[in-house]
């Protein structure tokens, strides 16, 4: 049996996940969003955190509940673990159904992000385009959601996103062609989600939109965390001032 952890009890699992450096993970452990599962509510030996497509594991991968937790997955899963024992367990349980690849982390230091530079970038909007903050109206645009299903999907509703989240979009002829939002939130900041329509890439729109989001976060005293899914994301982050910390194993699991 596995059990869902609610409310303040989630924070009790922080030490179990201490070796995993992820603000997405924090968003669940701090109670902002996502779900948390354990093999025992009183004395957990294995635990799972899920926020959207991201799934984290910690504890004892050989415990009785670990295998059940490893099958407790969303339809599209990116599984992240720190210890080699968990990696071996994932590869055993999901043999033939996973792909292992690298994601990229950056040093979490707001001093690396120059707010004046962000303002300069966000003001460099090409003629014919409009940079706007995502409000309740723009959050309903189908063109925005076609760019990424994850712009506001971790929030309870559009109203919840407007209250707790942050986002900017670039519009062209009244349609969103680029967006940057808070995929998730945690006590000290956000995790950035960014996407551009394929026809509008290589125009600097992602850099402009990300800079606007970063500036907004810095103005509020929040840290805008960047986690790169590929080399292109790494290059964009570095242009904005982020400094690469390293890569880490990620498992795409096909249920």
C-alpha positions, -999 to +999 in steps of 0.1 A: +000+000+000+010+036-006-004+067+010-007+103+000+008+129+024-012+160+030-005+194+044+023+202+068+033+165+070+051+170+036+078+191+052+087+161+074+101+144+043+125+172+034+155+154+050+148+123+029+151+144-003+179+166+009+204+154-017+182+164-047+186+200-057+153+210-073+129+239-068+102+218-084+106+193-056+105+221-030+072+233-045+055+200-034+074+195-001+065+231+009+028+224+001+023+248-028+014+221-055+019+186-066+014+153-047+035+134-022+033+096-016+049+073+009+049+036+018+040+043+054+025+075+069+040+070+103+075+057+094+081+061+057+110+043+042+104+053+005+087+084-009+076+099-042+070+135-051+051+144-083+047+178-098+032+177-133+055+154-154+083+155-129+086+126-104+112+123-076+121+094-055+140+090-022+145+066+007+150+029+004+145+016-032+143-020-019+115-014+005+082-032+000+064+000-011+091+012-035+079-008-065+043+004-060+056+039-059+076+033-091+044+024-109+025+054-095+032+076-125+015+102-147+011+094-183+042+113-193+070+110-168+104+125-162+118+106-132+147+121-112+166+104-084+200+110-069+213+076-057+226+049-080+204+023-061+173+042-072+186+045-108+191+007-109+156+001-095+140+024-121+159+006-149+148-028-135+111-020-129+108-001-162+131-023-183+124-016-220+101+014-212+126+042-204+151+065-220+179+080-199+191+115-208+207+146-193+191+177-179+211+207-168+213+226-135+225+262-128+240+278-098+212+294-078+227+329-072+206+360-078+238+381-080+244+364-114+213+380-128+216+417-136+182+434-133+193+464-154+203+440-182+170+422-179+152+455-183+173+463-213+165+429-229+128+431-222+126+465-238+141+453-271+108+440-285+109+439-324+085+460-343+051+443-349+053+424-316+040+432-281+053+420-248+025+417-222+021+404-187-002+374-186-035+384-171-068+365-167-077+373-203-044+362-219-042+332-197-072+319-216-057+323-251-056+290-269-025+302-287-007+304-254-016+269-243-006+255-277+029+268-270+031+248-238+005+229-218+026+235-187+024+273-185-003+272-158-012+235-155+002+231-120-021+257-106-057+249-095-072+273-121-065+304-141-076+325-111-051+306-090-023+312-115-031+349-116-030+351-078+001+330-072+019+327-105+038+351-128+040+351-166+047+371-197+039+366-234+049+381-267+019+387-290+019+389-328-014+399-345-032+392-312-018+356-308+008+344-283+039+333-301+062+331-271+057+327-233+075+325-201+058+316-168+062+301-134+058+264-140+059+259-103+063+281-072+082+276-040+087+298-009+117+316-023+108+318-060+096+300-091+107+274-117+107+289-152+087+274-181+094+289-215+083+281-251+082+297-285+061+289-316+084+271-341+077+297-368+089+325-345+121+311-332+156+327-336+141+361-333+152+367-297+117+364-284+125+338-258+153+359-244+130+390-243+102+371-226+124+353-201+142+386-192+108+402-184+099+373-161+133+373-144+131+410-138+096+407-123+109+380-100+139+400-089+117+430-083+096+409-060+126+393-042+120+359-057+145+337-074+137+326-110+152+291-112+162+278-146+166+241-153+177+232-189+161+204-209+186+206-237+217+224-249+196+252-266+181+259-232+215+260-216+228+285-241+198+308-236+202+306-198+239+315-201+231+345-223+208+357-195+235+354-169+230+319-154+261+299-147+260+261-154+264+239-124+263+206-142+241+179-157+221+151-141+204+119-151+167+120-160+145+091-170+117+094-195+093+066-187+067+054-212+039+037-194 
